Amino acid sequence: MLLLWLYDAGIALYVAALRIAAVFHPKARKWVQGRTAWEARLKSEIAEKFSPGKPRLWMHCASLGEFEQGRPVLEAWRKEHSDTQILLTFFSPSGYEIRKDYPGADIVAYLPTDTPRAARRFVELVQPDWVIFVKYEFWLRTLFALFRRNIPVLLISAVFRPGQIFFKGYGSLWKKALSEFRHIFVQDAASMELLQRHGIQRCSIAGDTRVDRVVSIAEEGREIEIVKHFTAGHKVFIAGSTWPPDEELLAVLLRENLLPGWKFIIAPHQISESNLRRMEALLPAESVRFSAINPAQPLPQAVLLIDNIGMLNALYRYGDLAYIGGGFGAGIHNTLEPMAFGLPVIFGPKYKKFREAVEMVQTGGAVSVNNAEDFCRAIVHFAEENHRRQARQAALQYLRDNAGATQKILGRPGL
């Protein structure tokens, strides 16, 4: 009881902090506004879009990245069970705002604050037959409300490490929640062995559903005419989800002219006007924003700045070499997306939590850099066609070896 009380107090403090931050921060403001009068809005949407008697599936994702992991399962589930009514929820505005019109779900909503009453009312309103949580997000009040009603809850694409709260002395509530999942599908053997050592047996290795997602994106063959026009006749370097430390390296690349004759596409993680202006001042080459391109005119600029969200995973089809940002901060962003198109990948030092990045470094498909000197060496290395070809083979082999997580999940007896 004490741990639950402390948990509830922590949630209350977190919400209070967000309400204060909402005065100054747009993302926090959207988080708060999205949960205002949530119950009335959800009740109205269920009455309008759900039919009584039909099965209901609820999938919850923390943000956009987790949605991309859950999406193959969601879409395969609907294909196999066409009468299923689907609710998709997000914790973060960055996921909800981009996917609020996602046609694969009947209702897209924010998950309400994880208080005892909100969790109980949410489950009572939704009445799901199945629930899927993707990778992260362990909201205890919501999970316990589901478990009390014996609603089967799955966890997919999960990764566990010894230092996580579940395996600490003070993490008994989180460990109890893990033990109540109907089944946990993990990405690797280390995660399953760790769970089993702690008495959690309803688990199996399925792999990472992101592999299935990026393979399907590559197979779609989506064309972006403006980018096709910009890159025509050139080798192309693509930098995705970059932050300021990453962009400092890109400035060195352009200043030193290490890839002469190449075109450069940069998709920053933050696309605010102030950040775009900062980048335009930083980069020592003429640039043009995606939104400002006139396809009827020639494009002599060396750099294309992507000033929208949602396009990056399709951009890599035009690339020959990729840089993935985040490695000088909390951790690298998605490397599987460029790998799906056979691109060699360069990234910063914070990559050890990502299995695909570790394996790509080991097999020559990727290079991790710690500073500008490392970065320049990596560029020179991958400027050679032979090295890019070897990296392409390593990337595509990884995808072949790790595809199929979606069918492993849906093919399990009882699902």
C-alpha positions as a printed Julia matrix, in Angstrom:
415×3 Matrix{Float64}:
   0.0     0.0     0.0
   2.84    2.39    0.8
   4.39    1.87   -2.62
   1.06    2.55   -4.33
   0.59    5.68   -2.25
   4.06    6.87   -3.25
   3.28    6.03   -6.88
   0.04    8.06   -6.76
   1.89   10.95   -5.11
   4.53   10.83   -7.84
   1.85   10.95  -10.55
   0.21   13.93   -8.84
   3.52   15.8    -8.65
   4.28   14.98  -12.28
   0.93   16.35  -13.45
   1.35   19.48  -11.32
   4.77   20.08  -12.88
   3.32   19.66  -16.37
   0.53   22.13  -15.65
   3.11   24.7   -14.62
   5.28   23.9   -17.65
   2.22   24.24  -19.92
   2.27   27.99  -19.34
   5.62   28.21  -21.15
   6.06   25.02  -23.17
   3.82   24.16  -26.18
   4.31   20.39  -25.89
   3.37   20.39  -22.2
   0.37   22.57  -23.05
  -0.83   20.02  -25.59
  -0.35   17.22  -23.03
  -2.58   19.03  -20.54
  -5.17   20.17  -23.08
  -5.4    16.7   -24.58
  -6.53   15.3   -21.24
  -9.03   18.01  -20.42
 -12.56   16.56  -20.33
 -11.15   13.28  -21.65
 -13.95   11.19  -20.18
 -16.78   13.03  -21.94
 -14.92   13.04  -25.26
 -14.07    9.34  -25.09
 -17.62    8.42  -24.08
 -18.98   10.36  -27.05
 -16.52    8.77  -29.5
 -17.28    5.26  -28.28
 -21.01    5.86  -28.68
 -20.44    7.17  -32.2
 -17.77    4.78  -33.51
 -18.05    1.5   -31.58
 -20.88   -0.99  -32.03
 -22.1    -3.1   -29.08
 -21.22   -6.76  -29.28
 -18.2    -6.44  -31.57
 -14.72   -7.31  -30.2
 -12.52   -4.45  -29.09
  -8.74   -4.16  -29.21
  -6.91   -1.38  -27.4
  -3.27   -0.63  -28.24
  -1.24    1.87  -26.22
   1.99    3.53  -27.39
   4.17    6.02  -25.59
   4.89    8.07  -28.71
   5.52    7.89  -32.44
   8.42    5.43  -32.3
   6.43    2.91  -30.29
   3.5     3.36  -32.66
   5.73    2.36  -35.57
   6.61   -0.79  -33.61
   2.99   -1.57  -32.83
   1.61   -0.68  -36.23
   2.47   -3.97  -38.02
   0.68   -5.94  -35.29
  -2.3    -3.59  -35.29
  -2.73   -3.79  -39.05
  -2.2    -7.55  -39.19
  -4.71   -8.02  -36.36
  -7.32   -6.0   -38.22
  -6.64   -7.92  -41.42
  -7.15  -11.26  -39.65
 -10.09  -10.05  -37.51
 -11.91   -7.53  -39.69
 -14.77   -7.05  -37.23
 -12.45   -5.83  -34.45
 -12.99   -2.27  -33.25
  -9.68   -0.59  -32.44
  -8.73    2.11  -29.96
  -5.22    3.56  -30.22
  -3.87    5.7   -27.37
  -0.75    7.77  -26.88
   0.98    9.25  -23.87
   2.96   11.89  -25.75
   1.64   14.74  -27.91
   4.38   14.02  -30.44
   2.72   10.69  -31.14
  -0.91   11.77  -30.88
  -0.62   14.94  -32.94
   0.97   13.14  -35.88
  -1.25   10.04  -35.81
  -4.59   11.37  -34.55
  -6.08   10.78  -38.0
  -4.55    7.31  -38.45
  -7.14    5.36  -40.47
  -6.18    1.98  -39.02
  -7.9     2.76  -35.73
 -11.52    3.63  -35.09
 -10.6     5.96  -32.22
  -7.28    7.69  -31.48
  -6.99    9.33  -28.05
  -4.68   10.32  -25.23
  -4.28    7.93  -22.33
  -5.64    9.81  -19.3
  -3.51   10.53  -16.25
  -2.88    7.3   -14.35
  -4.93    8.0   -11.23
  -7.11    5.3    -9.58
 -10.37    6.89  -10.72
  -9.24    7.74  -14.25
  -7.83    4.24  -14.8
 -11.03    2.62  -13.54
 -13.31    4.84  -15.64
 -11.17    4.43  -18.76
 -11.33    0.64  -18.59
 -15.07    0.74  -17.82
 -15.73    2.92  -20.86
 -13.52    1.07  -23.32
 -14.32   -2.5   -22.17
 -11.52   -4.01  -24.3
 -11.35   -7.69  -25.12
  -7.59   -7.47  -25.73
  -4.98   -4.9   -24.79
  -1.51   -4.45  -26.29
   1.17   -2.28  -24.7
   4.16   -1.55  -26.94
   7.7    -1.86  -25.54
   7.47    0.71  -22.74
   4.77    2.34  -20.61
   3.85    0.58  -17.38
   1.03    2.65  -15.89
   0.29    0.7   -12.74
  -3.25    1.92  -11.98
  -4.36    1.24  -15.54
  -2.7    -2.17  -15.66
  -4.15   -3.25  -12.32
  -7.61   -2.09  -13.43
  -7.26   -4.36  -16.46
  -5.89   -7.28  -14.47
  -8.73   -7.08  -11.91
 -11.21   -7.57  -14.76
  -9.16  -10.48  -16.16
  -8.69   -8.66  -19.46
  -5.76  -10.2   -21.37
  -2.88   -7.74  -21.75
   0.08   -8.34  -24.05
   3.43   -6.57  -24.08
   5.24   -6.6   -27.44
   8.74   -5.67  -28.66
   9.93   -5.44  -25.07
  13.57   -5.19  -24.0
  14.68   -5.72  -20.4
  17.98   -5.0   -18.63
  19.12   -5.82  -15.08
  19.22   -2.16  -14.0
  15.52   -1.51  -14.64
  13.1    -0.82  -11.82
  11.34   -4.22  -12.15
  14.42   -5.97  -10.79
  15.19   -3.6    -7.93
  14.16   -4.12   -4.31
  11.81   -1.15   -4.47
  10.32   -2.25   -7.79
   8.0    -4.98   -6.53
   4.87   -3.29   -7.9
   6.33   -3.11  -11.39
   7.52   -6.72  -11.16
   4.03   -7.76  -10.06
   2.6    -5.97  -13.11
   4.97   -7.89  -15.39
   3.85  -11.18  -13.86
   0.2   -10.38  -14.67
   0.63   -9.85  -18.42
  -1.01  -12.62  -20.42
   2.18  -12.83  -22.46
   5.33  -10.77  -22.97
   6.98  -10.85  -26.39
  10.61   -9.76  -26.05
  13.15   -8.79  -28.67
  16.08  -10.94  -27.56
  17.21  -13.94  -25.54
  18.83  -11.81  -22.81
  15.47  -10.2   -22.03
  13.69  -13.56  -21.78
  16.39  -15.08  -19.6
  16.22  -12.08  -17.25
  12.44  -12.35  -16.92
  12.59  -16.08  -16.28
  15.28  -15.66  -13.62
  12.81  -13.4   -11.82
   9.97  -15.91  -12.04
   8.15  -14.45  -15.05
   7.5   -17.4   -17.33
   4.83  -16.19  -19.75
   7.3   -14.76  -22.22
   8.9   -15.67  -25.52
  11.26  -14.22  -28.13
   9.46  -12.69  -31.09
  11.97  -10.06  -32.16
  11.44   -6.42  -33.01
   8.27   -5.57  -34.93
  10.02   -2.44  -36.24
  11.86   -4.7   -38.69
   8.56   -5.75  -40.24
   7.48   -2.13  -40.4
  10.6    -0.8   -42.14
  10.59   -3.69  -44.61
   7.0    -2.87  -45.53
   7.9     0.83  -45.98
  10.74   -0.11  -48.32
   8.43   -2.4   -50.29
   5.77    0.32  -50.66
   8.07    2.26  -52.98
   6.63    5.64  -52.0
   7.93    8.41  -54.23
   8.42   12.02  -53.1
   8.62   13.97  -56.34
  10.27   17.06  -54.84
  13.05   14.97  -53.31
  13.4    12.96  -56.51
  13.82   16.27  -58.39
  16.37   17.59  -55.87
  18.54   14.46  -55.87
  18.42   13.55  -59.56
  21.85   12.58  -60.86
  23.64   12.84  -57.51
  24.84   10.64  -54.7
  22.88   11.58  -51.56
  23.78   11.88  -47.87
  20.77   11.86  -45.52
  20.9    12.96  -41.89
  17.82   12.02  -39.89
  16.5    13.2   -36.51
  19.48   15.47  -35.86
  20.18   17.59  -32.79
  22.63   20.51  -32.47
  25.69   18.32  -31.66
  24.96   16.25  -34.76
  24.53   19.36  -36.87
  27.94   20.63  -35.78
  29.4    17.51  -37.41
  27.38   18.1   -40.56
  28.79   21.62  -40.74
  32.3    20.12  -40.67
  31.35   17.7   -43.44
  30.14   20.52  -45.67
  33.0    22.86  -44.83
  35.65   20.21  -45.59
  33.82   19.15  -48.79
  34.38   15.48  -47.97
  31.67   14.33  -50.36
  32.15   16.5   -53.46
  29.26   16.46  -55.89
  26.86   14.89  -53.38
  23.51   16.31  -52.31
  22.59   16.53  -48.63
  19.19   16.08  -46.98
  18.85   17.0   -43.31
  15.72   16.22  -41.27
  16.19   17.84  -37.84
  14.37   16.48  -34.82
  13.06   19.96  -34.03
  11.43   21.82  -36.93
  10.63   25.07  -35.14
  11.32   28.25  -37.09
  14.05   29.28  -34.65
  15.86   25.95  -35.03
  15.63   26.02  -38.82
  17.07   29.53  -38.88
  19.89   28.44  -36.57
  20.73   25.56  -38.91
  20.67   27.78  -42.0
  23.17   30.08  -40.33
  25.34   27.16  -39.17
  25.65   25.19  -42.4
  28.4    26.44  -44.76
  26.46   25.62  -47.92
  23.42   26.99  -49.69
  20.25   25.3   -48.49
  16.57   25.23  -49.35
  13.6    24.17  -47.23
  11.33   21.43  -48.49
   8.28   23.69  -48.14
   9.91   26.39  -50.3
  10.78   24.25  -53.31
   9.19   24.96  -56.66
   9.45   21.67  -58.62
   9.38   23.58  -61.9
  12.63   25.39  -61.13
  16.21   24.06  -61.02
  17.64   23.27  -57.59
  21.32   24.23  -57.41
  21.38   24.17  -53.59
  23.51   21.51  -51.94
  21.32   21.04  -48.86
  17.63   20.25  -48.51
  16.18   20.98  -45.06
  13.1    18.92  -44.24
  10.7    21.19  -42.35
   7.9    18.69  -41.75
   7.31   15.53  -39.7
   6.37   12.11  -41.02
   8.41   11.98  -44.23
  11.77   10.75  -43.0
  11.23    7.0   -43.31
  10.44    7.4   -47.03
  13.37    9.74  -47.7
  16.01    7.05  -47.28
  15.09    5.46  -50.62
  16.93    8.4   -52.24
  20.06    8.0   -50.12
  23.48    6.4   -50.43
  24.72    7.08  -46.9
  22.9     8.01  -43.67
  23.67    9.72  -40.4
  21.27    9.17  -37.49
  21.06   11.78  -34.75
  20.64   11.52  -31.0
  23.85    9.67  -30.26
  25.32   12.61  -28.38
  22.21   12.91  -26.22
  19.79   10.36  -24.77
  20.4     7.81  -27.52
  20.26    7.34  -31.27
  17.02    7.45  -33.2
  15.8     4.82  -35.67
  18.6     3.16  -37.64
  16.37    0.43  -39.08
  14.71    2.87  -41.48
  17.88    3.61  -43.49
  18.97   -0.03  -43.14
  15.77   -1.1   -44.93
  17.08    0.68  -48.02
  20.58   -0.76  -47.61
  22.24    2.45  -46.45
  25.42    2.44  -44.35
  24.79    4.32  -41.1
  26.89    6.65  -38.98
  25.86    7.75  -35.48
  27.18    9.06  -32.17
  28.39    7.09  -29.14
  25.05    6.47  -27.37
  23.93    3.38  -29.25
  24.6     0.37  -26.98
  20.93   -0.06  -26.0
  19.95   -0.74  -29.6
  20.62   -4.27  -30.71
  20.49   -3.51  -34.43
  23.05   -0.7   -34.04
  25.41   -2.92  -32.04
  25.21   -5.67  -34.65
  25.69   -3.24  -37.53
  28.86   -1.86  -35.95
  30.14   -5.42  -35.51
  29.4    -6.43  -39.12
  30.58   -3.22  -40.81
  27.17   -1.86  -41.68
  27.55    1.1   -39.32
  30.2     3.24  -37.65
  29.91    5.01  -34.3
  31.78    8.3   -33.88
  32.83   10.24  -30.78
  33.97   13.49  -32.36
  34.51   15.37  -35.61
  37.74   13.5   -36.35
  35.96   10.13  -36.09
  33.13   11.45  -38.2
  35.41   12.57  -41.0
  37.14    9.17  -41.04
  33.75    7.44  -41.26
  32.72    9.68  -44.16
  35.93    8.95  -46.05
  35.45    5.22  -45.39
  31.9     5.12  -46.72
  32.71    7.43  -49.63
  34.21    4.33  -51.24
  31.64    2.35  -53.22
  33.08   -0.98  -52.1
  32.6    -0.15  -48.42
  29.04    1.02  -49.04
  28.29   -2.22  -50.88
  29.59   -4.3   -47.95
  27.51   -2.24  -45.52
  24.43   -2.71  -47.69
  24.86   -6.49  -47.58
  25.2    -6.41  -43.78
  22.09   -4.28  -43.34
  19.88   -6.35  -45.61
  21.12   -9.59  -44.03
  20.17   -8.27  -40.58
  16.66   -7.5   -41.82
  16.3   -10.94  -43.4
  17.43  -12.61  -40.18
  15.11  -10.6   -37.95
  11.89  -10.18  -39.92
   8.7   -11.99  -38.9
   8.03  -10.74  -35.34
   4.46   -9.79  -36.23
   3.49  -13.3   -37.28
   5.24  -14.81  -34.25
   3.03  -12.64  -32.06
  -0.24  -13.23  -33.87
   0.55  -16.88  -34.47
   0.83  -17.74  -30.79
  -1.97  -20.1   -29.7
  -4.77  -18.32  -27.88
  -4.36  -14.97  -29.64
